[in-house]
Amino acid sequence: MKMRRCRSCMEYTLRDVCPRCGGSTGVVYPPKFSPEDRYGEYRRRLKREVLRGSGE
């Protein structure tokens, strides 16, 4: 079992549905690192664009 957090009320739970508001929950932990990351290039490009845009 992994800790989950409700996307609407930010309540922590172990369930798939939030017991407080009935909203959907998502896994709190980041994905494992993989040297064969298929989306790493896109993620880094987006991060560069966001950092470049915040400096204006």
C-alpha positions as a Markdown table, in Angstrom:
| # | Residue | x | y | z |
|---|---|---|---|---|
| 1 | Met | 0.0 | 0.0 | 0.0 |
| 2 | Lys | 1.2 | 3.5 | -0.8 |
| 3 | Met | 0.2 | 6.8 | 0.7 |
| 4 | Arg | -2.2 | 8.7 | -1.5 |
| 5 | Arg | -3.4 | 12.3 | -1.5 |
| 6 | Cys | -6.8 | 13.7 | -2.6 |
| 7 | Arg | -6.4 | 16.1 | -5.5 |
| 8 | Ser | -9.2 | 18.4 | -4.4 |
| 9 | Cys | -9.0 | 18.6 | -0.6 |
| 10 | Met | -5.3 | 17.5 | -0.2 |
| 11 | Glu | -6.3 | 14.9 | 2.5 |
| 12 | Tyr | -3.9 | 12.0 | 2.9 |
| 13 | Thr | -5.3 | 8.4 | 2.8 |
| 14 | Leu | -4.5 | 4.9 | 1.6 |
| 15 | Arg | -7.7 | 4.6 | -0.4 |
| 16 | Asp | -8.4 | 5.2 | -4.1 |
| 17 | Val | -11.3 | 7.5 | -3.2 |
| 18 | Cys | -11.0 | 10.3 | -0.6 |
| 19 | Pro | -13.0 | 9.4 | 2.5 |
| 20 | Arg | -13.5 | 13.1 | 3.3 |
| 21 | Cys | -14.8 | 14.6 | 0.0 |
| 22 | Gly | -15.1 | 11.6 | -2.4 |
| 23 | Gly | -12.5 | 13.0 | -4.8 |
| 24 | Ser | -9.9 | 10.9 | -6.7 |
| 25 | Thr | -6.5 | 10.4 | -5.1 |
| 26 | Gly | -3.0 | 10.1 | -6.5 |
| 27 | Val | 0.3 | 8.6 | -5.4 |
| 28 | Val | 2.4 | 11.1 | -3.4 |
| 29 | Tyr | 5.8 | 9.6 | -4.2 |
| 30 | Pro | 7.8 | 10.6 | -7.4 |
| 31 | Pro | 8.4 | 7.9 | -10.0 |
| 32 | Lys | 11.7 | 5.9 | -9.7 |
| 33 | Phe | 14.7 | 7.2 | -11.6 |
| 34 | Ser | 15.5 | 5.3 | -14.8 |
| 35 | Pro | 18.4 | 6.0 | -17.2 |
| 36 | Glu | 16.2 | 4.9 | -20.0 |
| 37 | Asp | 13.6 | 7.7 | -19.3 |
| 38 | Arg | 11.6 | 8.1 | -22.5 |
| 39 | Tyr | 10.1 | 11.5 | -21.5 |
| 40 | Gly | 13.2 | 13.0 | -19.8 |
| 41 | Glu | 14.1 | 15.2 | -22.8 |
| 42 | Tyr | 10.6 | 16.7 | -22.9 |
| 43 | Arg | 10.5 | 17.3 | -19.1 |
| 44 | Arg | 13.9 | 19.1 | -19.2 |
| 45 | Arg | 12.8 | 21.2 | -22.1 |
| 46 | Leu | 9.6 | 22.2 | -20.3 |
| 47 | Lys | 11.5 | 23.0 | -17.2 |
| 48 | Arg | 13.9 | 25.3 | -19.2 |
| 49 | Glu | 11.0 | 27.1 | -20.8 |
| 50 | Val | 9.3 | 27.6 | -17.5 |
| 51 | Leu | 12.5 | 29.0 | -15.8 |
| 52 | Arg | 13.2 | 31.2 | -18.8 |
| 53 | Gly | 9.6 | 32.6 | -18.7 |
| 54 | Ser | 9.6 | 33.3 | -15.0 |
| 55 | Gly | 12.6 | 35.7 | -15.4 |
| 56 | Glu | 10.7 | 38.3 | -17.3 |
